[in-house]
Amino acid sequence: MSFLKRSACWIRRQIRLGLDQLADWFYSIDTVVADPPQAVENSRFCDAYVNGPVSYWILRSYLDCTNLGPKEVFYDIGCGHGRVLCMVARHRVARCIGIELSTEFAEKARANAAVLRDRVSPIEIRVGDAAEMDYIDGTIFYFGDPFGADTMRAVLKRVGETVQAKPRAVRCIFVLPAGERSDAVRRVIEASGWLRFVDSKSPWYSAMRVCYWASGPNQTDTYRHSKRFLHAANDQGLRPVVNDASKVAPGSWRRQTSGGERARCSSTIMRIVPGMV
């Protein structure tokens, strides 16, 4: 890297830290980490990453707090000093829960929660390995690049099991940097079996990429169901209003039939593609 590029990176980093310190002052907390430390404790898979919080000005573009409802239970997996929890707790939710491997980081997060300005929602910090925690009440899960693929696989399996035991709508936010390390984590997310891709963002001013997933059939299942729906509809003489098979739904197909015939068609297709409305 040339001298000019190194200088530009250093200046950009100093500006970011300065803005974060200003935001910390406004919120009456202390979450700025100049040299990101790593937990001294070891997780089951020994793949925890350093405590490097996402900058406030980037975090605001990742977290759309207007979509947070009063019944949401927000989990920050690998919460560090609690910056994300503090941002969310300034909005009306049921609870904010941080999962942290490091006892030292957890104590700092509790201290920040206690002095946070304009906090309207409770914050709870739980210390332990994320792969062994209970997530039965969670509805939103935030992952700020906390660990590697093995722990991510174990966490998503536990969350998925709670969705089966206690059916509910679950959303996940994954903030991951570009690179081979994150590619392995992304493959784990895609293979979870209970999450479906919703959206992603990659701001030009950040090396991080945020992906939004939600509980439901994965893309492969959705595509397979839509193809089955397409073939069933064609067999019954239905014609599509749209041409994209991935966007079909029972309401998007028509044919000139009597009421009884139309009801039988709809019933057959709904049995083929359960849950499509």
TIFI-590572 format. One record per residue: residue in one letter; z, x, y of N, C-alpha, C in turn. Coordinates in steps of 0.1 Angstrom, whole numbers, padded with zeros to 4 digits, always signed. Each point is the difference from the previous one (the first is absolute). Last residue first. Layout:
residues N
AZXYZXYZXY;...
This chain:
residues 277
V-0001-0500-0176+0000-0012+0008-0009+0001+0012;M+0016+0024-0051-0010+0000+0011+0001-0013+0007;G+0027+0010-0040+0005+0004+0013-0010+0001+0011;P-0018+0004-0050+0013-0006+0004+0004+0005+0014;V-0046-0004-0027+0005+0008+0011+0013-0005+0005;I-0021-0022-0036-0005+0013-0002+0006+0010+0010;R+0011-0045+0002+0006+0005-0012-0005+0015-0002;M-0018-0025+0035+0013+0004+0004+0008+0005-0012;I-0044-0017-0006+0000+0013+0007+0014+0004+0004;T-0005-0042-0022-0005+0011-0008+0001+0013+0007;S+0009-0039+0025+0011+0003-0010-0004+0011-0009;S-0032-0015+0031+0011+0007+0007+0011+0004-0010;C-0035-0027-0017-0005+0014+0004+0011+0008+0006;R+0008-0046-0009+0000+0008-0012-0005+0014+0002;A+0000-0030+0036+0014+0003-0003+0000+0009-0013;R-0041-0016+0015+0005+0010+0009+0014+0004-0004;E-0020-0036-0023-0006+0013-0004+0005+0011+0009;G+0014-0044+0011+0005+0005-0013-0005+0013-0004;G-0017-0020+0040+0014+0004+0001+0006+0005-0013;S-0053+0004+0004+0010-0011+0002+0014+0006+0001;T-0041+0031+0015+0006-0007-0012+0008-0011+0004;Q-0029+0043+0021-0001-0014+0001+0004-0007-0013;R+0019+0048+0019-0012-0006-0007+0001-0015+0001;R+0024+0051+0019-0003-0014+0001-0010-0004-0010;W+0039+0041+0018-0011-0004-0009-0002-0015+0001;S+0036+0026+0021-0013+0006+0005-0012-0004-0008;G+0048-0010-0009-0005-0008+0011-0013+0005+0006;P+0022+0023-0036-0004-0013-0004-0006-0008+0011;A-0005+0051+0006+0012-0008-0003-0005-0014-0003;V-0019+0055+0010-0002-0014-0004+0014-0006-0002;K-0014+0046+0013+0006-0009+0010+0000-0014-0004;S-0019+0038-0024+0014+0003+0002+0007-0009+0009;A-0047-0002-0010+0008-0006-0011+0015+0003+0002;D-0040-0007+0037+0009+0010-0005+0009-0005-0011;N-0031-0027+0026-0007+0007-0011+0009+0011-0006;V+0011-0052+0023-0001+0015+0003-0006+0007-0012;V+0003-0045-0005-0002+0000+0015-0001+0014+0005;P-0012-0016-0052+0009+0006+0009-0004-0003+0015;R-0008-0032-0045-0007+0010+0008+0010+0006+0010;L+0001-0025-0052+0005+0001+0013-0008+0010+0008;G-0002-0014-0048-0010-0005+0010+0005+0001+0014;Q+0022+0014-0042+0001-0014+0003-0009-0005+0011;D+0001+0046-0015-0002-0008-0013+0001-0015+0003;N+0009+0031+0035-0014-0001-0003-0003-0009-0012;A+0045+0009+0011-0006-0009+0010-0015-0001-0003;A+0024+0030-0026+0004-0014-0003-0007-0009+0009;H-0006+0046+0009-0007-0005-0012+0003-0014-0004;L+0024+0019+0036-0015-0001+0004-0007-0005-0013;F+0045+0010-0005-0002-0013+0008-0014-0002+0003;R+0012+0040-0020+0001-0011-0010-0002-0013+0007;K+0000+0037+0028-0012+0000-0008+0001-0011-0011;S+0038+0007+0027-0011-0006+0008-0013+0000-0008;H+0038+0020-0020+0002-0015+0001-0012-0006+0008;R+0001+0047-0002-0002-0006-0014+0000-0015+0001;Y+0013+0024+0038-0015+0000-0002-0003-0006-0013;T+0045+0004+0010-0006-0010+0009-0015+0000-0002;D+0025+0032-0024+0002-0013-0005-0007-0011+0008;T-0001+0044+0016-0008-0001-0012+0002-0014-0006;Q+0026+0012+0037-0014-0003+0004-0009-0001-0013;N+0051-0013-0005-0006+0011+0006-0015-0003+0002;P+0039-0038+0001-0008+0007-0009-0007+0012+0007;G+0046-0013+0021-0011-0008-0004-0009+0008-0009;S+0036+0013+0042+0001-0004-0014-0011-0010-0003;A-0009+0038+0037+0009-0012-0001+0000-0004-0015;W-0013+0044+0039-0002-0007-0013+0010-0012-0001;Y-0022+0040+0037+0008-0012-0002-0004-0007-0013;C-0002+0052+0025-0006-0010-0008+0009-0011-0003;V-0009+0046+0034+0009-0010-0004-0008-0011-0008;R-0003+0056+0015-0007-0012-0003+0009-0011-0005;M+0002+0051+0031+0005-0010-0010-0009-0012-0002;A-0004+0036+0033-0005+0005-0014+0005-0010-0011;S-0009-0012+0054+0010+0003-0010-0007+0005-0013;Y-0022-0017+0041+0010+0009+0005+0011+0004-0010;W-0037-0032-0008-0006+0013+0003+0011+0010+0004;P+0012-0041-0033-0002+0003+0014-0006+0014+0002;S+0000-0035-0040+0000+0014+0001-0003+0004+0015;K+0014-0045-0036-0003+0005+0013+0000+0015-0001;S-0005-0048-0034+0004+0014+0002-0004+0004+0014;D+0009-0046-0037-0007+0006+0011+0005+0015+0001;V+0007-0030-0040-0002-0009+0012-0008+0006+0011;F+0009+0005-0058-0003+0006+0013-0002-0010+0011;R+0032-0008-0044-0014-0001+0004-0002+0006+0014;L+0038+0002-0046-0004+0001+0014-0014-0002+0003;W+0021+0002-0044+0005-0012+0007-0003+0000+0015;G-0013+0036-0031-0002-0012-0008+0004-0013+0007;S-0002+0052+0010+0012-0007-0002-0001-0013-0008;A-0033+0035+0015+0002-0003-0014+0013-0008-0002;E-0013+0016+0043-0011-0008-0004+0002-0005-0015;I+0031+0030+0019+0001-0013+0007-0011-0009-0005;V-0001+0045-0015+0012-0008-0006+0001-0014+0006;R-0032+0030+0018-0004-0005-0013+0011-0008-0007;R+0009+0021+0041-0008-0012+0002-0005-0005-0014;V+0025+0039+0001+0008-0011+0003-0008-0013+0002;A-0022+0041-0007+0007-0004-0012+0009-0012+0002;D-0022+0019+0037-0010-0007-0008+0007-0004-0013;S+0023+0026+0032+0000-0014+0002-0010-0008-0008;R+0001+0047-0004+0013-0005-0003+0001-0015+0002;E-0039+0023+0013+0001-0002-0014+0013-0006-0004;G-0017-0009+0050+0002+0011-0008+0002-0003-0015;A+0012-0024+0051-0012+0003-0007+0003+0012-0009;P+0042-0031+0013-0010+0009+0006-0012+0002-0008;L+0032-0045+0004-0003+0012-0008-0009+0009+0007;V+0030-0049-0001-0004+0009+0010-0002+0014-0006;F+0005-0055-0015+0000+0014-0004-0006+0008+0011;I+0023-0052-0010-0007+0009+0010+0001+0014-0004;C+0004-0053-0023+0004+0014+0000-0009+0007+0010;R+0020-0054-0016-0010+0009+0007+0005+0014+0000;V+0008-0051-0027+0005+0014+0003-0012+0007+0007;A+0019-0053-0017-0011+0008+0007+0006+0013+0004;R+0019-0026-0043+0001-0001+0014-0012+0008+0005;P+0030-0012-0049-0013-0001+0007+0002-0002+0015;K+0030+0022-0038+0003-0009+0012-0013-0001+0008;A-0002+0023-0041+0013-0006-0002+0003-0010+0011;Q-0039+0026+0003-0001-0008-0011+0013-0008-0003;V+0000+0031+0034-0009-0011+0004-0002-0009-0011;T+0025+0039-0007+0007-0010+0007-0008-0011+0005;E-0021+0036-0023+0009-0008-0009+0008-0010+0007;G-0026+0029+0026-0009-0009-0007+0008-0009-0010;V+0021+0036+0022-0002-0011+0010-0008-0011-0007;R+0007+0039-0025+0013-0007+0002-0002-0012+0009;K-0036+0029-0006+0003-0007-0013+0012-0008+0002;L-0012+0028+0035-0008-0011-0001+0002-0009-0012;V+0024+0041+0003+0004-0010+0011-0008-0012-0001;A-0013+0036-0028+0013-0006-0004+0005-0011+0010;R-0038+0026+0011-0003-0009-0012+0012-0007-0004;M+0005+0032+0034-0007-0012+0005-0003-0010-0012;T+0018+0043-0010+0010-0010+0006-0006-0012+0005;D-0030+0032-0016+0009-0004-0011+0010-0010+0005;A-0031+0021+0031-0006-0011-0008+0010-0005-0011;G+0022+0024+0043-0012+0002-0007-0004-0012-0009;F+0029-0003+0048+0001+0007-0013-0014+0000-0007;P+0009-0019+0045+0013+0005-0004+0001+0009-0012;D-0032-0026+0036-0003+0013-0008+0013+0006-0005;G+0005-0043+0020-0005+0010+0009-0002+0013-0006;F+0005-0054-0014+0000+0013-0006-0006+0010+0010;Y+0022-0054-0002-0007+0010+0007+0002+0014-0006;F+0003-0057-0012+0003+0014-0004-0008+0010+0008;I+0017-0056-0002-0009+0010+0006+0005+0014-0003;T+0022-0037-0020-0013-0007+0003-0010+0010+0007;G+0050+0001-0033-0010+0006+0009-0012-0008+0002;D+0040-0004-0031-0001-0009+0012-0010+0005+0010;I+0010+0023-0042-0002-0014-0004-0002-0009+0012;Y+0004+0050-0012-0008-0005+0011-0002-0015-0001;D+0032+0047-0018-0004-0014-0002-0006-0006+0012;M+0000+0054-0020+0006-0010+0009-0004-0014-0004;E-0014+0045-0017+0011-0007-0007+0007-0011+0008;A-0035+0031+0016-0005-0005-0013+0010-0007-0008;A+0010+0021+0042-0008-0013+0002-0005-0005-0013;D+0045+0028+0006-0013+0003-0003-0008-0013+0000;G+0043+0005+0032-0003+0002-0014-0015+0002-0002;V+0035-0025+0038-0003+0014-0004-0003+0000-0015;R-0004-0038+0043+0005+0003-0014-0005+0014-0004;I+0009-0033+0048-0006+0013-0006+0006+0002-0014;E-0009-0043+0039+0008+0005-0011-0007+0013-0006;I+0001-0037+0046-0006+0012-0007+0009+0005-0010;P-0010-0049+0031+0009+0009-0007-0008+0012-0007;S-0016-0026+0046+0000-0003-0014+0009+0011-0007;V-0009-0001+0047+0002-0015-0003+0001-0002-0014;R+0004+0042+0041-0002-0003-0015+0004-0015-0002;D-0001+0030+0042-0007-0014-0002-0003-0002-0015;R+0012+0049+0006+0000-0009+0011-0008-0013-0003;L+0028+0035-0033-0013-0004+0004+0001-0011+0011;V+0035+0024-0027-0001+0001+0015-0013-0005+0005;A+0012+0000-0047+0012-0004+0007-0001+0000+0015;A-0034+0017-0029+0000-0014-0001+0012-0006+0008;N-0004+0047-0005-0010-0005+0009+0000-0016+0000;A+0028+0022-0030+0005+0003+0014-0010-0006+0010;R-0012-0001-0046+0011-0010+0003+0005+0002+0015;A-0032+0031-0016-0006-0013+0002+0010-0010+0003;K+0015+0043-0010-0006+0000+0013-0007-0014+0003;E+0018+0007-0043+0011-0001+0010-0005+0000+0014;A-0031+0007-0035+0005-0014+0000+0012-0002+0010;F-0018+0043-0008-0010-0008+0008+0005-0014+0001;E+0026+0029-0027+0000+0004+0014-0009-0008+0009;T+0000-0006-0047+0012-0005+0006+0001+0003+0015;S-0046-0005-0029+0009+0010+0006+0012-0007+0006;L-0036-0025-0020+0005+0009-0010+0011+0009+0005;E-0015-0051+0017-0001+0014+0003+0007+0008-0011;I-0018-0053+0019+0003+0008-0012-0002+0015+0003;G+0010-0048+0031-0006+0013-0002+0004+0007-0013;I-0005-0052+0025+0007+0008-0010-0008+0013-0001;C+0008-0048+0032-0008+0013-0001+0008+0009-0010;R-0002-0058+0008+0007+0013-0002-0010+0012+0000;A-0011-0046+0015+0012-0002-0007+0008+0012-0002;V-0030-0004+0044-0003+0000-0015+0013-0003-0007;R-0020+0006+0053+0008-0009-0008-0005-0001-0014;H-0003+0044+0033-0006-0013-0001+0008-0008-0010;R+0011+0044+0010-0001-0005+0013-0007-0014+0000;A+0003+0028-0038+0012-0007+0002+0001-0006+0014;V-0036+0029-0014-0001-0014-0006+0012-0008+0003;M-0001+0045+0014-0011-0007+0007+0000-0014-0005;C+0030+0029-0021+0004-0004+0013-0011-0007+0008;L-0010+0017-0043+0010-0011-0001+0004-0005+0014;V-0027+0038-0003-0008-0012-0003+0010-0012+0000;R+0019+0043+0006-0008-0004+0011-0007-0013-0002;G+0034+0028-0028+0000-0014+0003-0009-0005+0012;H+0008+0044-0025+0010-0003+0011+0000-0014+0005;G-0022+0007-0047+0003+0011+0009+0012-0003+0009;C-0024-0027-0035+0001-0004+0014+0004+0011+0009;G-0018-0014-0048+0000+0013+0005+0002+0000+0015;I-0015-0043-0014+0003+0008-0011-0001+0015+0004;D+0010-0049+0024-0006+0013+0003+0004+0009-0011;Y-0002-0057+0005+0005+0013-0007-0008+0011+0006;F+0013-0055+0014-0008+0012+0002+0006+0012-0006;V-0001-0056-0002+0009+0011-0004-0008+0013+0000;E-0007-0052+0024-0004+0012-0006+0011+0010-0003;K+0000-0045+0023+0004+0001-0014-0004+0013-0007;P-0011-0012+0046+0015+0000-0001+0005+0001-0014;G-0049+0021+0013+0007-0013+0001+0015+0001-0002;L-0046+0032+0016+0013+0000-0007+0007-0014+0003;N-0042+0016+0019-0002-0007-0013+0013+0000-0008;T-0005+0022+0042-0002-0014+0003-0001-0008-0013;C+0003+0049+0002+0013-0008-0001-0001-0014+0004;D-0031+0040-0018-0003-0012+0008+0013-0009-0001;L-0011+0054-0010+0009-0011-0002-0003-0011+0010;Y-0026+0040+0001+0001-0003-0014+0008-0013-0003;S-0005+0018+0044-0013-0005-0004+0000-0003-0015;R+0038+0019+0020-0002-0014+0006-0013-0005-0005;L+0012+0044-0011+0007-0010-0008-0003-0014+0005;I-0015+0038+0023-0009-0003-0011+0006-0011-0008;W+0024+0016+0036-0012-0006+0006-0011-0003-0011;Y+0043+0021-0011+0001-0013+0005-0013-0006+0004;S+0001+0038-0038+0003-0001+0015+0000-0015+0004;V+0015+0015-0049-0013-0003+0007+0004-0002+0015;P+0031+0032-0033-0003-0014+0005-0013-0001+0007;G+0020+0033-0038-0008+0001+0012-0004-0014+0005;N+0029+0027-0040+0003-0011+0009-0008+0002+0013;V-0017+0018-0049+0009+0003+0011+0002-0012+0009;Y-0011-0008-0053-0005+0008+0011+0009+0002+0012;A+0005-0009-0057+0003-0005+0013-0006+0010+0011;D+0000+0000-0051-0012+0000+0008+0002-0006+0014;C+0027+0005-0046+0000+0011+0009-0013+0001+0009;F+0017-0034-0033-0013+0007-0002-0001+0012+0009;R+0040-0027+0001-0003+0001-0014-0013+0008-0003;S+0024+0013+0045-0003-0013-0006-0003+0002-0015;N+0032+0031+0033-0012-0001-0007-0002-0014-0006;E+0026+0024+0046+0001-0007-0012-0013-0001-0008;V+0004+0018+0044+0005+0010-0010+0002-0007-0014;A-0037-0014+0041+0013-0003-0007+0004+0011-0010;Q-0030+0012+0043-0001-0006-0013+0013-0003-0006;P-0021+0006+0054+0008+0006-0011-0003-0008-0013;P-0028+0010+0049+0003-0009-0010+0008+0006-0012;D-0003+0014+0052-0004+0006-0013+0005-0009-0012;A+0006-0019+0042-0010+0011+0004-0006+0007-0012;V+0020-0051+0007+0002+0012-0009-0011+0010+0004;V+0026-0049+0020-0010+0011+0002+0003+0012-0009;T+0026-0042+0007-0008+0001-0012-0011+0011+0001;D+0044-0027+0025-0004+0013-0001-0008+0002-0013;I+0014-0042+0039+0002+0006-0013-0005+0014-0001;S-0002-0037+0036+0013+0006-0002+0003+0005-0014;Y-0042-0018+0023+0007-0008-0011+0014+0005-0003;F-0026+0023+0033+0000-0014+0004+0007-0009-0010;W-0005+0046-0009+0010-0002+0011+0000-0015+0004;D-0032+0014-0032+0014+0000-0005+0010-0003+0010;A-0044+0005+0014+0002-0013-0007+0014+0000-0006;L-0013+0040+0020+0002-0010+0010+0002-0014-0006;Q-0010+0035-0028+0014+0002+0005+0002-0010+0011;D-0043+0001-0018+0010-0005-0010+0014+0001+0005;L-0034+0019+0026-0001-0014+0000+0010-0007-0010;G-0004+0047+0000+0005-0004+0012+0001-0015+0002;L-0021+0019-0038+0014+0001-0001+0007-0004+0013;R-0047+0001+0000+0005-0010-0009+0015+0000-0001;I-0021+0034+0025-0001-0013+0007+0005-0011-0009;Q-0003+0042-0019+0011+0000+0010+0000-0013+0007;R-0035+0008-0031+0013-0002-0007+0011-0001+0010;R-0043+0010+0017+0001-0014-0005+0013-0003-0007;I-0008+0045+0013+0002-0009+0012+0001-0015-0004;W-0010+0031-0034+0013+0002+0005+0003-0009+0012;C-0044+0001-0017+0010-0007-0010+0014+0002+0005;A-0033+0022+0025-0001-0014+0002+0009-0008-0010;S-0002+0047-0004+0006-0004+0013+0000-0015+0002;R-0024+0018-0037+0015+0001-0002+0008-0004+0013;K-0047+0002+0003+0004-0011-0008+0015+0000-0003;L-0019+0036+0024+0000-0012+0008+0004-0012-0008;F-0003+0042-0022+0011+0000+0010+0000-0013+0008;S-0024-0002-0048-0001+0008+0012+0013-0002+0009;M-0003-0004-0055+0000-0008+0012+0000+0009+0012;
